[in-house]
């Protein structure tokens, strides 16, 4: 999953679609997010090692690895470090680098966390919606009401979340994309302001074997806003 999100986020749409298509789906919550452990100070390589350990523990390799946002970076690092464990990669909302605006936004979030200021859940919910959903969803009064209620109930914070944000903002990803041998599918979301489509395209262009698709009318949470199209892109690629 991406920064601040639990593995259960996959269960609403992606896991049912994968199982219906005949796949076994294993989800997990990254370190730093409850119920997983992990205080501040871990690295992208630590998160990749966690994923590698899980694949080995369950005897799943080689297997397909699917990640979104920070999770896509973890998937790339796993594929780089252990190509023997990864058959294919699906990379949703990846970001090739933190440009000035994305770096400033992450730094501001970290500053807010460090300050100790308690921000009302309703305010965090509104900011989260504006950052991660498409204009189409924001303009739909019925849908956005449901989203705001959900975001208000599921806010996450703490040192683990802050460390994940710091990893997301780092310019040096650590992945040598030219060395990744697994076929990859890069899926960008057209209205994503957290990981804009042009930064995802940079990753697709740098990978030796990758295709690139853009899902319309969705923001950074495209896998929740447009699940049918996203799931189709995932399952068709894995079936191939």
Kinemage of the C-alpha trace (Angstrom):
@kinemage 1
@onewidth
@group {chain A} dominant
@subgroup {mainchain}
@vectorlist {calphas} color= white
{ca unk a 1} P 0.000 0.000 0.000
{ca unk a 2} L 0.893 3.667 -0.162
{ca unk a 3} L 1.961 6.028 2.604
{ca unk a 4} L -0.221 5.912 5.688
{ca unk a 5} L -2.520 3.164 4.383
{ca unk a 6} L -3.158 -0.356 5.659
{ca unk a 7} L -3.200 -3.496 3.559
{ca unk a 8} L -6.951 -3.783 4.067
{ca unk a 9} L -7.352 -0.970 1.521
{ca unk a 10} L -6.880 -3.631 -1.170
{ca unk a 11} L -9.803 -5.687 0.084
{ca unk a 12} L -12.670 -3.507 -1.113
{ca unk a 13} L -12.067 -3.819 -4.857
{ca unk a 14} L -8.744 -5.379 -5.880
{ca unk a 15} L -8.718 -8.620 -3.899
{ca unk a 16} L -12.240 -9.688 -5.022
{ca unk a 17} L -11.351 -8.958 -8.662
{ca unk a 18} L -8.084 -10.898 -8.476
{ca unk a 19} L -9.703 -13.876 -6.772
{ca unk a 20} L -12.536 -13.870 -9.310
{ca unk a 21} L -9.908 -13.953 -12.062
{ca unk a 22} L -8.357 -17.065 -10.511
{ca unk a 23} L -5.453 -15.565 -8.591
{ca unk a 24} L -4.442 -16.005 -4.978
{ca unk a 25} L -4.073 -12.557 -3.410
{ca unk a 26} L -1.880 -11.907 -0.369
{ca unk a 27} L -2.041 -8.461 1.235
{ca unk a 28} L -0.072 -6.977 4.109
{ca unk a 29} L 0.372 -3.723 5.987
{ca unk a 30} L 3.773 -2.050 5.663
{ca unk a 31} L 5.902 -1.335 8.716
{ca unk a 32} L 5.076 1.928 10.433
{ca unk a 33} L 1.308 1.431 10.058
{ca unk a 34} L -0.699 -0.405 12.719
{ca unk a 35} L -1.043 -3.298 13.281
{ca unk a 36} L 2.465 -3.715 11.834
{ca unk a 37} L 5.330 -2.497 14.007
{ca unk a 38} L 8.138 -0.144 13.125
{ca unk a 39} L 9.074 3.139 14.714
{ca unk a 40} L 10.748 6.057 12.946
{ca unk a 41} L 13.966 5.722 10.991
{ca unk a 42} L 13.351 2.790 8.652
{ca unk a 43} L 14.239 2.959 4.958
{ca unk a 44} L 12.886 1.938 1.581
{ca unk a 45} L 15.319 -0.960 1.676
{ca unk a 46} L 13.859 -2.066 5.025
{ca unk a 47} L 10.376 -2.066 3.518
{ca unk a 48} L 11.608 -4.070 0.533
{ca unk a 49} L 13.289 -6.545 2.891
{ca unk a 50} L 9.974 -6.975 4.716
{ca unk a 51} L 8.260 -7.834 1.438
{ca unk a 52} L 11.031 -10.203 0.379
{ca unk a 53} L 10.838 -11.931 3.762
{ca unk a 54} L 7.087 -12.402 3.413
{ca unk a 55} L 7.373 -13.859 -0.094
{ca unk a 56} L 10.056 -16.273 1.090
{ca unk a 57} L 8.234 -17.170 4.291
{ca unk a 58} L 5.090 -18.095 2.345
{ca unk a 59} L 7.029 -19.789 -0.456
{ca unk a 60} L 5.361 -17.690 -3.136
{ca unk a 61} L 8.246 -16.713 -5.406
{ca unk a 62} L 8.320 -16.050 -8.222
{ca unk a 63} L 5.082 -14.101 -7.949
{ca unk a 64} L 3.466 -10.915 -9.217
{ca unk a 65} L 3.885 -7.854 -7.003
{ca unk a 66} L 1.352 -5.025 -7.096
{ca unk a 67} L 1.965 -1.689 -5.389
{ca unk a 68} L 0.551 1.805 -5.376
{ca unk a 69} L 2.370 5.073 -4.631
{ca unk a 70} L 5.058 4.296 -2.012
{ca unk a 71} L 4.098 0.633 -2.435
{ca unk a 72} L 5.071 0.867 -6.108
{ca unk a 73} L 8.536 2.023 -5.063
{ca unk a 74} L 8.785 -0.914 -2.672
{ca unk a 75} L 7.755 -3.258 -5.490
{ca unk a 76} L 10.467 -1.831 -7.756
{ca unk a 77} L 13.092 -2.266 -5.062
{ca unk a 78} L 12.026 -5.879 -4.476
{ca unk a 79} L 12.255 -6.552 -8.210
{ca unk a 80} L 15.717 -4.968 -8.328
{ca unk a 81} L 17.109 -6.815 -5.304
{ca unk a 82} L 15.496 -10.211 -5.882
{ca unk a 83} L 14.528 -10.729 -9.529
{ca unk a 84} L 14.152 -14.437 -8.796
{ca unk a 85} L 11.129 -13.703 -6.612
{ca unk a 86} L 9.222 -11.399 -8.983
{ca unk a 87} L 7.481 -12.572 -12.157
{ca unk a 88} L 5.674 -9.303 -12.941
{ca unk a 89} L 5.145 -5.865 -11.389
{ca unk a 90} L 2.105 -3.609 -11.450
{ca unk a 91} L 3.071 -0.079 -10.441
{ca unk a 92} L 0.166 2.241 -9.731
{ca unk a 93} L 0.650 5.981 -9.179
{ca unk a 94} L 4.448 5.704 -8.997
{ca unk a 95} L 6.572 8.830 -8.965
{ca unk a 96} L 9.976 9.054 -10.601
{ca unk a 97} L 11.099 11.916 -8.356
{ca unk a 98} L 9.845 14.494 -5.920
{ca unk a 99} L 9.557 17.740 -7.887
{ca unk a 100} L 9.480 21.085 -6.099
{ca unk a 101} L 5.733 21.084 -5.411
{ca unk a 102} L 5.514 17.466 -4.230
{ca unk a 103} L 8.583 17.896 -1.996
{ca unk a 104} L 7.134 21.083 -0.493
{ca unk a 105} L 3.804 19.402 0.223
{ca unk a 106} L 5.465 16.473 1.994
{ca unk a 107} L 7.761 18.757 3.983
{ca unk a 108} L 4.760 20.788 5.120
{ca unk a 109} L 2.954 17.641 6.297
{ca unk a 110} L 6.038 16.541 8.232
{ca unk a 111} L 6.400 20.010 9.794
{ca unk a 112} L 2.786 19.823 10.934
{ca unk a 113} L 3.343 16.411 12.515
{ca unk a 114} L 6.531 17.522 14.279
{ca unk a 115} L 4.866 20.676 15.638
{ca unk a 116} L 2.553 18.620 17.821
{ca unk a 117} L -0.468 20.627 16.712
{ca unk a 118} L -3.681 18.621 16.893
{ca unk a 119} L -5.586 19.084 13.658
{ca unk a 120} L -9.342 18.351 13.791
{ca unk a 121} L -10.215 15.099 11.966
{ca unk a 122} L -12.768 16.928 9.824
{ca unk a 123} L -10.102 19.312 8.548
{ca unk a 124} L -7.704 16.457 7.765
{ca unk a 125} L -10.523 14.673 5.934
{ca unk a 126} L -11.186 17.676 3.699
{ca unk a 127} L -7.495 18.156 2.880
{ca unk a 128} L -7.093 14.449 2.168
{ca unk a 129} L -10.069 14.494 -0.197
{ca unk a 130} L -8.795 17.507 -2.105
{ca unk a 131} L -5.317 15.978 -2.439
{ca unk a 132} L -6.323 12.466 -3.462
{ca unk a 133} L -9.649 12.540 -5.320
{ca unk a 134} L -10.567 13.756 -8.782
{ca unk a 135} L -12.514 16.972 -9.515
{ca unk a 136} L -15.337 14.765 -10.755
{ca unk a 137} L -15.668 13.067 -7.369
{ca unk a 138} L -15.265 16.331 -5.460
{ca unk a 139} L -18.167 17.818 -7.435
{ca unk a 140} L -20.497 14.880 -6.693
{ca unk a 141} L -22.269 15.851 -3.445
{ca unk a 142} L -23.448 12.333 -2.627
{ca unk a 143} L -20.126 10.611 -3.285
{ca unk a 144} L -17.976 13.211 -1.562
{ca unk a 145} L -20.129 13.047 1.562
{ca unk a 146} L -19.345 9.336 1.837
{ca unk a 147} L -15.638 9.961 1.212
{ca unk a 148} L -15.412 12.686 3.850
{ca unk a 149} L -17.101 10.458 6.421
{ca unk a 150} L -14.665 7.632 5.597
{ca unk a 151} L -11.597 9.869 5.781
{ca unk a 152} L -12.665 11.344 9.093
{ca unk a 153} L -12.911 7.858 10.581
{ca unk a 154} L -9.667 6.485 9.139
{ca unk a 155} L -7.088 9.203 9.754
{ca unk a 156} L -3.584 7.868 10.491
{ca unk a 157} L -0.681 9.597 12.184
{ca unk a 158} L 2.459 8.836 14.145
{ca unk a 159} L 6.204 8.429 13.642
{ca unk a 160} L 5.821 5.480 11.269
{ca unk a 161} L 3.578 7.492 8.958
{ca unk a 162} L 6.023 10.384 9.076
{ca unk a 163} L 8.907 8.102 8.080
{ca unk a 164} L 6.888 6.779 5.142
{ca unk a 165} L 6.279 10.357 4.012
{ca unk a 166} L 9.983 11.108 4.247
{ca unk a 167} L 10.768 8.074 2.083
{ca unk a 168} L 8.144 9.178 -0.440
{ca unk a 169} L 9.711 12.624 -0.697
{ca unk a 170} L 13.287 11.413 -1.208
{ca unk a 171} L 14.767 12.134 -4.636
{ca unk a 172} L 17.118 9.143 -4.557
{ca unk a 173} L 14.840 6.137 -4.931
{ca unk a 174} L 17.647 3.609 -4.756
{ca unk a 175} L 16.124 1.661 -7.637
{ca unk a 176} L 18.319 1.101 -10.677
{ca unk a 177} L 15.417 0.822 -13.085
{ca unk a 178} L 17.542 -0.367 -16.002
{ca unk a 179} L 18.421 -3.512 -14.020
{ca unk a 180} L 14.822 -4.595 -13.422
{ca unk a 181} L 14.102 -7.627 -15.584
{ca unk a 182} L 10.481 -8.339 -14.646
{ca unk a 183} L 7.828 -7.100 -17.077
{ca unk a 184} L 6.089 -4.076 -15.559
{ca unk a 185} L 2.804 -2.280 -16.098
{ca unk a 186} L 2.718 1.356 -15.013
{ca unk a 187} L -0.762 2.716 -14.265
{ca unk a 188} L -1.155 6.456 -13.773
{ca unk a 189} L -4.253 8.338 -12.683
{ca unk a 190} L -5.167 11.308 -14.863
{ca unk a 191} L -6.119 13.756 -12.083
{ca unk a 192} L -3.417 12.689 -9.623
{ca unk a 193} L -1.702 15.692 -8.022
{ca unk a 194} L 0.324 13.571 -5.560
{ca unk a 195} L 2.011 11.466 -8.263
{ca unk a 196} L 1.231 13.199 -11.573
{ca unk a 197} L 0.940 11.079 -14.682
{ca unk a 198} L 4.003 12.634 -16.339
{ca unk a 199} L 6.196 11.494 -13.431
{ca unk a 200} L 4.783 7.963 -13.729
{ca unk a 201} L 5.549 8.066 -17.460
{ca unk a 202} L 9.197 8.785 -16.645
{ca unk a 203} L 9.363 5.489 -14.754
{ca unk a 204} L 7.714 3.558 -17.589
{ca unk a 205} L 10.195 5.031 -20.060
{ca unk a 206} L 13.173 4.090 -17.844
{ca unk a 207} L 12.166 0.455 -17.354
{ca unk a 208} L 13.493 -2.101 -19.874
{ca unk a 209} L 10.133 -3.881 -20.242
{ca unk a 210} L 7.088 -1.810 -19.342
{ca unk a 211} L 3.848 -0.511 -20.739
{ca unk a 212} L 1.980 2.562 -19.573
{ca unk a 213} L -1.710 3.332 -19.085
{ca unk a 214} L -3.605 6.343 -17.767
{ca unk a 215} L -6.954 5.921 -16.009
{ca unk a 216} L -9.257 8.939 -16.526
{ca unk a 217} L -11.427 10.741 -13.973
{ca unk a 218} L -9.522 9.734 -10.858
{ca unk a 219} L -6.924 11.109 -8.475
{ca unk a 220} L -4.271 9.429 -6.348
{ca unk a 221} L -6.859 6.971 -5.028
{ca unk a 222} L -7.716 5.819 -8.536
{ca unk a 223} L -7.848 2.180 -7.461
{ca unk a 224} L -10.853 3.182 -5.330
{ca unk a 225} L -12.399 5.799 -7.631
{ca unk a 226} L -12.210 3.764 -10.858
{ca unk a 227} L -11.780 0.197 -9.606
{ca unk a 228} L -13.300 -1.585 -12.604
{ca unk a 229} L -10.846 -0.093 -15.106
{ca unk a 230} L -7.904 -0.422 -12.718
{ca unk a 231} L -8.726 -4.055 -11.971
{ca unk a 232} L -9.053 -4.792 -15.670
{ca unk a 233} L -5.588 -3.349 -16.317
{ca unk a 234} L -4.171 -5.464 -13.482
{ca unk a 235} L -5.799 -8.794 -14.312
{ca unk a 236} L -5.213 -8.538 -18.079
{ca unk a 237} L -1.522 -7.911 -17.489
{ca unk a 238} L -1.154 -10.748 -15.006
{ca unk a 239} L -3.085 -13.138 -17.274
{ca unk a 240} L -0.663 -12.382 -20.095
